[in-house]
């Protein structure tokens, strides 16, 4: 359990730092890399996105989120926050390791380090690692059997000139940023996709966005604070916050998700006395394929929300696990499908712009994850934010999970960087787009066929894994006599009885204390089951609904409403 | 970023639960497994050490650490703690996920789940993973080239009857305990090595002990609390605590590490007013090969410390990354080495008993890690503690890192469980013991040869990676005129000047506020450099010391002291 500090390194080398001109395009990557020269980054080498980004001349630096002149007194719970210090006591107390300062001496030629407790690579009992992966664009399991590529990593590939990353590095300690090899890939990818409009943006690897969220709350939120989010939201985001004493304030939603005007209203009318808490400083939002509603914010909606964030000086946590699960436009049950993107450029253009891409202030932390686009078991994601915030985040990494599994990082590097490259990765994402389009179309076809439309309604999701089914609960025979949550449970159990498990909408309410929902929803995922099983499940759900609502021949028998 | 709850599973199966008699021996494992039948644990299957432990009839359950009758009011900073609630407000607020309750329905035959957002395995682009590992007992890199074993994991090995673990499971979400496959291995290993004397002990995987420590502070320590530890301690343990508002109180040490009487004295005389904090409830200790001092607590010392912990009702965090780096007895520069352990049983007997093995109360959390015995880049370790504490820890996992990388878990499982087995793993640990013995003997030989004994003294370490060099700083020409820390820096820089980096003792002080060390130390590691480089480095350090102290012909020239 030695600290993974640079001093802990035998023969450490910093990642080679070369700043290159021109904003990055997919095709520009290889030219740029050639110009930059070989990536030289040994065991626990220091790295930063600055080593791999375009020159940012002309772009301003991000806004800072501390108020340096103020000493670290606990914030008053009743204080409002114009010009306030946004960083928590905890986050500001994080110092670089005392051993870190000595890292500078590791550059002395001929110096021998007895400084740090890094084990010697010869004692790592994994001599070689190989993975079989698809060869773009032949991504299916069937194709991979025939044409897959086997990628092999040895222990000393770097020393032996075979690769820029190997087991001797990946199996040892790393720094809190993640490896230089993966930071290069995600920095380039982020520049290609988002090209943030301020200069000092950085990436750092995470062990997944839930962990990143826990760490980010601890950067921005004191006990007693509120965070804004969609009124229905990712349950773990709330459950990660609550033990820290952080509550959620839910913003109204429509078919495009969070409503900017509702957010403005909440913030403009925030009553410190009534809420017992200062005005929120953080918005947590899932802009694309939101969990649980499946809603996707349009470009205009994002701009409007960003403007409200500027007005009230709100920091935005852009949680985007489903960003690349944006699907082809839905054309209805019998219409011809929209042809897939012709190439990577067309694919990128078809994506709704990210908050990060419009973040002129540096008020966004974007959370990316490989969980939904490669595999959750990698436990690798990354954040992108201003250097100040990423530095706080990395200080926290050093005193918690340190960095993602080196084995995971090596597997991802071999596949994404060394084999596929950015172009192959985007091709993979296109294939995933089409796969999720098929899955969504299948569940929607089943819904059209099997659900009683007078009771169940939905919007075709444009992204993600979830379909949000609204139930006209006022038509239920027991509507007048049964509280909404009890009725929701009744329908849930009727569905289970019929052999289908579907998530209750109330599980996703942002406000947990005394919140009384007015509407009833169920969440269905189209990510997991096969098309046949999904169809069967929706048919069962339809039957359960009909039975529960007493529908005969498609008509409500004992309804109280319309 | 779907919540990794059991409800998120298509066709989930609980880990098969079979309770077996007889305490576990190395050879008993395979018989027991045969009796238990095939391990059946699919994607994100629920698991618990209870599935894999011996029957514990006759053993008492662990002490509980909450006081259930008390409502969750913030603890007074000045309160003492007899019969107090040891769990923090944060930890007590952790609830099982709202989606979890529905997991029960997944057992209904024929049920189709549209409940959770787990991606489908066919969309994981890694079709096969293979590693080349040593075949016990031929562990060296050279031998592995000739006789190494290639272990292969496919995507659907479980369904196809080839293994109990595969890529379709490892690459998907898992539960907060870690996979059943790895929980089985570490539970058996822990029972073989520690056999805890209470009934309800559990294991849970961690992403490393630093992260486990961060989570454990958040179970037991409120802002303002003190933690006890050795007066010199693992710097990251302190740096993880400080931002949480937790300070360290350093206990005096001797050549066996932490002194029980000093701990008793601190606790008996704890002055709440003076310290501005309630009496400590937690001891953080590294019993074997302590970082930075290299000290190893004897069995008697451990018993004495445990008794003091009982007296003052202290919870013990037993951080043991170096436990299996206990070395052969040191026989001096020219004596014959002690013959290695004859077999696994003799090896286990040669190990000093763990705190966990003497923990009749359930007041110990043992932290194990694969970082020092396999590789840090796995980012896998585990904790063992009472069911109550492990449950709190797992609740936290669910809202932070979730569980270690599935790829790491699969690699470890393939090697440790499926290929080596417990017997092979213990053989590996013996080979590591001999390797570290060689390394320690090499650095000690160099010290004997090159360091001026009138200035530098040390105890031969019995475990770990570190040699703690005490400097007779009162013999330094500038002793009278230079504060100790300045003198330490001067010597440090003189060593750097001579081409050797060695860690300053003051970097490891437990008490950071206004602590004035009375002694001067440097820490050298023998884990990282080759024997030749280590020897060269110690020679350089010797020269730097001689120069700095003005030694001529081995005599102090301008010394102030003895």
Interface residues (C-beta under 8 A of the other chain):
Chain A: X1 X2 X3 X4 X7 X8 X10 X89 X90 X91 X93 X94 X95 X97 X98 X99 X102 X105 X106 X108 X110 X111 X112 X113 X114 X115 X116 X117 X118 X119 X120 X122 X123 X124 X125 X126 X127 X128 X129 X130 X131 X132 X133 X134 X139 X140 X141 X144 X145 X148 X150 X155 X170 X171 X172 X173 X174 X207 X208 X209 X210 X211 X214 X234 X235 X236 X239 X240 X242 X243 X244 X245 X291 X319 X321 X369 X371 X372 X374 X375 X376 X377 X378 X379 X380 X396 X398 X399 X400 X401 X402 X403 X404 X405 X406 X407 X408 X411 X415 X428 X432 X435 X465 X466 X496 X499 X500 X501 X502 X503 X507 X524 X525 X526 X527 X528 X529 X533 X534 X536 X537 X538 X540 X541
Chain B: X1 X2 X3 X4 X7 X8 X10 X89 X90 X91 X93 X94 X95 X97 X98 X99 X102 X105 X106 X108 X110 X111 X112 X113 X114 X115 X116 X117 X118 X119 X120 X122 X123 X124 X125 X126 X127 X128 X129 X130 X131 X132 X133 X134 X139 X140 X141 X144 X145 X148 X150 X155 X170 X171 X172 X173 X174 X207 X208 X209 X210 X211 X214 X234 X235 X236 X239 X240 X242 X243 X244 X245 X291 X319 X321 X367 X369 X371 X372 X374 X375 X376 X377 X378 X379 X380 X396 X398 X399 X400 X401 X402 X403 X404 X405 X406 X407 X408 X411 X415 X428 X432 X435 X465 X466 X496 X499 X500 X501 X502 X503 X507 X524 X525 X526 X527 X528 X529 X530 X533 X534 X536 X537 X538 X540 X541
